[in-house]
Amino acid sequence: MDGNKRANIKVGAQVSIVLKQDQRSGNLTQGQVERILTNSPNHPHGIKVRLDTGDVGRVKAIHSQ
């Protein structure tokens, strides 16, 4: 699914995000969405979320459960 659309992301969903410090390398961090931080309905670089681990980044992939 597309991580650029806020409607596709739900609290509790399993996602892969790219952290700010990993933007150049492209390393992805996986986790469960605790909070959606982006207010706009879409964002070209991905919707910003906070994971249950406290990591904050932009969604690159949404995993089906």
C-alpha positions as CSV (number, residue, x, y, z in Angstrom):
1,M,0.0,0.0,0.0
2,D,0.9,3.6,-0.5
3,G,2.6,5.3,2.5
4,N,2.0,8.8,1.0
5,K,-1.8,8.8,1.8
6,R,-2.9,9.3,5.3
7,A,-6.1,7.3,4.8
8,N,-4.1,4.2,4.2
9,I,-2.4,4.3,7.6
10,K,-4.2,3.3,10.8
11,V,-3.0,3.4,14.5
12,G,-1.8,-0.1,15.2
13,A,-0.7,-0.9,11.6
14,Q,2.6,-2.6,10.9
15,V,4.7,-0.3,8.8
16,S,8.3,0.3,7.6
17,I,9.6,3.8,8.1
18,V,12.7,5.7,7.2
19,L,14.2,7.7,10.1
20,K,15.6,11.2,9.6
21,Q,19.2,10.0,10.1
22,D,18.6,7.1,7.6
23,Q,17.2,9.1,4.7
24,R,20.5,9.0,2.8
25,S,21.1,5.3,3.3
26,G,17.5,4.3,3.0
27,N,17.6,1.9,5.9
28,L,14.0,1.0,7.0
29,T,12.8,0.5,10.6
30,Q,9.7,-1.7,11.1
31,G,7.2,-1.3,13.9
32,Q,3.6,-0.6,14.9
33,V,2.0,2.9,14.5
34,E,1.3,4.6,17.8
35,R,0.4,8.0,16.4
36,I,0.0,9.7,13.0
37,L,1.9,13.0,13.0
38,T,1.1,14.4,9.6
39,N,-2.2,16.3,9.4
40,S,-2.5,16.7,5.6
41,P,-4.3,13.9,3.6
42,N,-1.1,13.1,1.6
43,H,2.6,13.9,1.5
44,P,5.1,13.2,-1.3
45,H,7.8,11.8,1.0
46,G,5.5,9.7,3.2
47,I,3.2,10.3,6.1
48,K,5.2,11.0,9.3
49,V,4.3,8.6,12.2
50,R,5.6,7.7,15.7
51,L,6.1,4.0,16.3
52,D,5.3,2.2,19.6
53,T,9.1,2.2,20.2
54,G,9.2,6.0,20.1
55,D,10.9,6.2,16.7
56,V,9.6,8.9,14.3
57,G,9.9,8.7,10.6
58,R,8.1,8.7,7.2
59,V,6.1,5.6,6.1
60,K,7.6,3.8,3.1
61,A,5.6,0.6,3.3
62,I,2.5,-0.7,5.0
63,H,2.4,-4.4,5.8
64,S,-0.8,-6.4,5.7
65,Q,-1.5,-8.2,9.0
